[in-house]
């Protein structure tokens, strides 16, 4: 990458491909989700995995820098290093995590882990927490997503809650659910059905735990599709933990979570060549600038080229994208070599992870640079 | 990522997912390709885009640190910063590249660019090179790959060679071809056909250029499949420029470029949970640890789990992979939570790009850390 800050530069001066973040849009997306949660009387625990930046998490938390969920320990450490607190490592705990979990428990006011196994529970029970602390633990419950979590109907899940709750060195905080099955839907009505079913199931689990004397102070569910289509049943919860809504993407627009205009990030790319023999042009965004995710879901190929509904991103190699018209002949005069195009990604979490810097823009001017953490 | 060097540690101490590079295998792969080129009397210009590391490029060049081709300007600058020279920026030149191309031309003994358009040619012709230098230029020729390059049969291509050759501020070096169409094959015989057809076509182009008094001192073709199955016709060339062979991958093994045992990199991942209700387990390698490339090409899903032919990596979210047996019930005792599995990637170039450090191993011991460059 060319060195030096890009702040103050125009987009057409940037090295491409470049990830652009529209500051007004990301602010609006963050403000809207905070307002949604406030209106329902639930907390927002901001999932940071989409952007992995300090600035993004500040917007998500309304500036208080408290209340995050991360998908890696590396993210948790990054935010701890930058003054954030009340952080949940939202990933199934395994024994290998314990040294870093111990260090985070020691240094933060509130650091929480998530468990869904007997092994993780026993590991915590037998490991002394740092002096003056307990392990702060959420039980992951699977309410139909079929990924991590104890199955909501199984007695073994409630028994694990009981065991955690009864352990002297553990503070059992409550239950957490990811309703990622909302992504496997065809329309907003189905998203709402999954949202309501998830809430019903987790509340039944909480009720069964209560019958055994186990209190769940925190009951959280997350996923951007469900949290972007909130419903009254969610008022039974205490917190939501979506993440993708910061940027949104074409996938979210297709699910009804947002409009195409709400998408706050895009990839700027340049035309690098005209190939009239095969009615194509090439751009300098290949799979390292976008990822190959999403192909097959869009008539326009690997992404949506903003403002160009007749263009299809039909193939990608490492650094090169192939663009062709959906219909007719490509009008090369409209797309000179060296000129810019802007690709809206299918999956912003995947695309953003390909960049070591995000160029945050107001109009065509770069006003900030955000540098995400990466790795594990 | 946990801080501190991993050199001297055992693989089972590493944070997962982790990219492991088998030092003996990467050395053998590099040695073999150098030997192939030597045997045919052609040079090897090492494509570095797969690994993007200093150490990998040293092995590729047999320690001389001369003769690279890069896929980005960022890579060219990285290698220039680390004492490499004779570097080709192997990407279609556009006017936006000129400031950085000028700086590289100034600082390196030999820096080459690749053009395939009238615009790039005119840009070079009208731009004064640094004092005492000329622009060193290769013409990209398309011999059937249908990506960048002038089409080998077109008169416009030969005319461009003539124009470059006649320009006082340009040193026309020759022609370059990428036969990436070798990837769209079903067996080694088809790879060999593409290899030979590519050589025939580029030599015809060179012959037509010669008729116009244009000499191509360099005639290069590349792609790991064709260079891994070298044939006598290649002796007509002056250089080869493959890259993926450093690591190889499942795709290359499926094309006949290598055996599965030659694959020099894999992703180490841990089992994080058992879900007998659905005959699955989860691992801590999601798409950020592997990418989603390759799905549909392997019976085993998104990758090949080394030594476990009955395991399928059937789905991936950002940080989690879903593993299930191809047949029968999963034997959970064989895969305890916290234990390691090793995934051979479909496409090593894509997978390696997800990592900021490679753990280079001899057996189970980390002996080196390689840190790739990234970005553009």
Interface residues (C-beta under 8 A of the other chain):
Chain A: X1 X2 X15 X16 X17 X49 X71 X72 X73 X74 X91 X92 X94 X95 X96 X100 X116 X117 X119 X120 X146 X147 X148 X151 X154 X180 X270 X271 X272 X273 X274 X275 X277 X278 X282 X284 X287 X288 X289 X291 X292 X293 X317 X318 X319 X320 X322 X337 X338 X349 X350 X353 X354 X355 X356 X357 X374 X375 X376
Chain B: X1 X2 X15 X16 X17 X49 X71 X72 X73 X74 X91 X92 X94 X95 X96 X100 X116 X117 X119 X120 X146 X147 X148 X151 X154 X180 X270 X271 X272 X273 X274 X275 X277 X278 X282 X284 X287 X288 X289 X291 X292 X293 X317 X318 X319 X320 X322 X337 X338 X349 X350 X353 X354 X355 X356 X357 X374 X375 X376
